[in-house]
Amino acid sequence: MVRPRAFDEDKALNAAMRLFWEKGYEATSLSDLTSGMGIQRPSLYAAFGDKKELFEAALRKYTRAHSSYVRSKLQNASSVKEAFRSYFEGIAAEADEEGPNKGCFCINVMVELAPHDVKFEVLTREHQMYLAALFQETIERGIRSGELKQVGSAKALAHTLLVSVIGLTVLMKSRPERSVADHFIATILELLK
């Protein structure tokens, strides 16, 4: 008979995700993980596999939650322009918060692991393409409603906004003056005519 787990796997995975997000894959040791997750190594291996499998599970959990957050942010705003403004301003506001500025976990993985590991290259690219599709869907909704003009390709604009999100997120890790971020956001939003 299989013994039930003596710990909450979801809580443990959340703890691992926070550690990986803050420190990165390489800098997070197994001791960091077992201590932060409140479990022993045999339990970690039994529940999640090795460190890389745990990292993948943490990244997948993050991308699911982030996708849901972005979709909600874009769908629940009073207008398409306001949706994007709120989303970009939220990225800038996170850098103003106390504590470590972790940025976006997925973007961190793009920088640390994707260039050297095909699995993480694919996982991060899939998340980027999902966000681009959300952006395109939102832009097309704005065009249909008459809020936005049809100038060029909605898909190309969505990809430009995605690159802008990535750039702003990376920029904010260095905590520039807020006026720098505000100027950048205003320039991005000018693309939404």
Secondary structure as the mmCIF struct_conf table of DSSP 4:
data_model
#
loop_
_struct_conf.conf_type_id
_struct_conf.id
_struct_conf.beg_label_comp_id
_struct_conf.beg_label_asym_id
_struct_conf.beg_label_seq_id
_struct_conf.end_label_comp_id
_struct_conf.end_label_asym_id
_struct_conf.end_label_seq_id
HELX_LH_PP_P HELX_LH_PP_P1 VAL A 2 ARG A 5
BEND BEND1 ALA A 6 PHE A 7
HELX_RH_AL_P HELX_RH_AL_P1 GLU A 9 LYS A 23
TURN_TY1_P TURN_TY1_P1 TYR A 25 ALA A 27
HELX_RH_AL_P HELX_RH_AL_P2 LEU A 30 MET A 37
TURN_TY1_P TURN_TY1_P2 GLY A 38 GLY A 38
HELX_RH_AL_P HELX_RH_AL_P3 ARG A 41 PHE A 48
BEND BEND2 ASP A 50 ASP A 50
HELX_RH_AL_P HELX_RH_AL_P4 LYS A 51 GLN A 75
BEND BEND3 ASN A 76 SER A 79
HELX_RH_AL_P HELX_RH_AL_P5 VAL A 80 GLU A 94
TURN_TY1_P TURN_TY1_P3 ALA A 95 ASP A 96
BEND BEND4 GLU A 97 GLY A 99
HELX_RH_AL_P HELX_RH_AL_P6 PHE A 105 GLU A 112
TURN_TY1_P TURN_TY1_P4 LEU A 113 HIS A 116
HELX_RH_AL_P HELX_RH_AL_P7 VAL A 118 SER A 145
TURN_TY1_P TURN_TY1_P5 GLY A 146 GLY A 146
BEND BEND5 GLU A 147 LEU A 148
BEND BEND6 GLY A 152 GLY A 152
HELX_RH_AL_P HELX_RH_AL_P8 ALA A 154 MET A 172
TURN_TY1_P TURN_TY1_P6 LYS A 173 SER A 174
HELX_RH_AL_P HELX_RH_AL_P9 ARG A 178 LEU A 189
TURN_TY1_P TURN_TY1_P7 GLU A 190 LEU A 191
#
